[in-house]
Amino acid sequence: MKTQLSRRDWFKSTVALSAGFALSSSLVDKLMAAPMGKAEANFQIKGLSGKVRLNSNENPYGPSEKARQGIIQILSEANRYPFTSIEDFKILLAKKEGVTPDHIHVGAGSGDLLCQAGTTFGIEGGRILSCYPTFPLLMSYSQVFNAKWDKVDLNEKLEYNYDALASAIKSDTKLIFICNPNNPTGTLVDSQKVKSFCEEVSKKVPVYADEAYLEFLEPSLQVSMVDLVKKGMNVIVSRTFSKVYGLAGMRIGYLVAKPELIRQISKYGGDFPYSQTAIAAATATLGDEAFMAMVRSKNEVARKVLTDYLDQHKVMYGKSYTNFVFFPAQKDGKTILSKMEERGYLMRIWDYQQKEWCRVSIGTEDEMKGFVKAFADFV
Ligand SMILES: Cc1ncc(COP(=O)(O)O)c(C=O)c1O
């Protein structure tokens, strides 16, 4: 069994899988990009320039003014390693989450942290359990070490199926990965249900709760599993600045877990992957409620352009609480990808239950109007 990754292997998987789509054939080979379906495996994007990027769930409104100012102000310190800024940032995050700084681990995006956790729980083999489809990075990474990925289907509303997950735990299940709201479906499961699940199963198996899209929910629905961490449970929560905060290009995210788990996972972290600019941007924008409310409200309007189109054409879709929508492909996936690229729009195709599914990220309202028109033209 391969238990050590070279830096090159590490880089290849981390970058390609967290970028999450094929850039060009040579880069695909180099970066081991992870296609989500057969259609993507044989499809090469001809270039990103000038295209409307509805394929990576990016935020078209970020970064916020506060983040921009934070970056500008720190530039004069770009010659210094961020030894103190990272410690200050952890203190800030710990305060926000109501834990001590030894419960926090910062990474170059939450993708970085998913890779570290994938290594931690996959390195000795065994099984990682999740629903499918979901964000696959942790499981893909653990499979590098011959861990098996056990998948259970979503329910008929395309929601994470917690009952099915609970019954699929085996004696050698090392970790359960959950994602709420889930990518690629955008669906949400009631936080009480998720909490009860975590409370129960984490007595036997640690749970990794990916909360990348939590801030897309109305504040009253933003219930994090961090409460369970505070109770000392085996729950690992991951958060990112890439989505609502619009800082995907800065690469910054963090974990909240009990110190013992943080120590275990951070062993597999890179040398010192923090940048002054990313820390400054995240520090400046953390908790910027006005910016987040603006993003949520514009996203909702733009998302409605797509869901209205799907409603009119009686296409079912997962009820999305996020900046992407998941629905069955009306034509073969490869044709959709290439025809939409010709028209200037990038999107994703997933395979699930022997069918192809479209995942379309939500851009601005105008971009979505353009997308729907182009999509309707040929579908
Ligand atoms: C559910 C989920 N988790 C984690 C990530 C990784 O994001 P980042 O590495 O930019 O924090 C993504 C990116 O799309 C995601 O959808």
The ligand as a Tripos MOL2 file, in Angstrom:
@<TRIPOS>MOLECULE
LIG
   16    16     1     0     0
SMALL
NO_CHARGES

@<TRIPOS>ATOM
      1 C1        -18.9770   21.1690   -0.6990 C.3       1 LIG1
      2 C2        -17.6480   21.7780   -1.0120 C.ar      1 LIG1
      3 N1        -16.6730   21.6610   -0.1150 N.ar      1 LIG1
      4 C3        -15.4590   22.1700   -0.3430 C.ar      1 LIG1
      5 C4        -15.1770   22.8190   -1.5160 C.ar      1 LIG1
      6 C5        -13.7840   23.3210   -1.7280 C.3       1 LIG1
      7 O1        -13.7610   24.7020   -1.7630 O.3       1 LIG1
      8 P1        -12.4730   25.5330   -1.3950 P.3       1 LIG1
      9 O2        -11.2950   24.6260   -1.5230 O.co2     1 LIG1
     10 O3        -12.4320   26.6210   -2.4070 O.co2     1 LIG1
     11 O4        -12.6610   26.0040   -0.0010 O.co2     1 LIG1
     12 C6        -16.1680   22.9770   -2.4900 C.ar      1 LIG1
     13 C7        -15.8780   23.6650   -3.7530 C.2       1 LIG1
     14 O5        -16.6550   23.7530   -4.6690 O.2       1 LIG1
     15 C8        -17.4400   22.4360   -2.2230 C.ar      1 LIG1
     16 O6        -18.4380   22.5290   -3.1040 O.3       1 LIG1
@<TRIPOS>BOND
     1     1     2 1
     2     2     3 ar
     3     2    15 ar
     4     3     4 ar
     5     4     5 ar
     6     5     6 1
     7     5    12 ar
     8     6     7 1
     9     7     8 1
    10     8     9 2
    11     8    10 1
    12     8    11 1
    13    12    13 1
    14    12    15 ar
    15    13    14 2
    16    15    16 1
@<TRIPOS>SUBSTRUCTURE
     1 LIG1         1 GROUP 0 **** ****
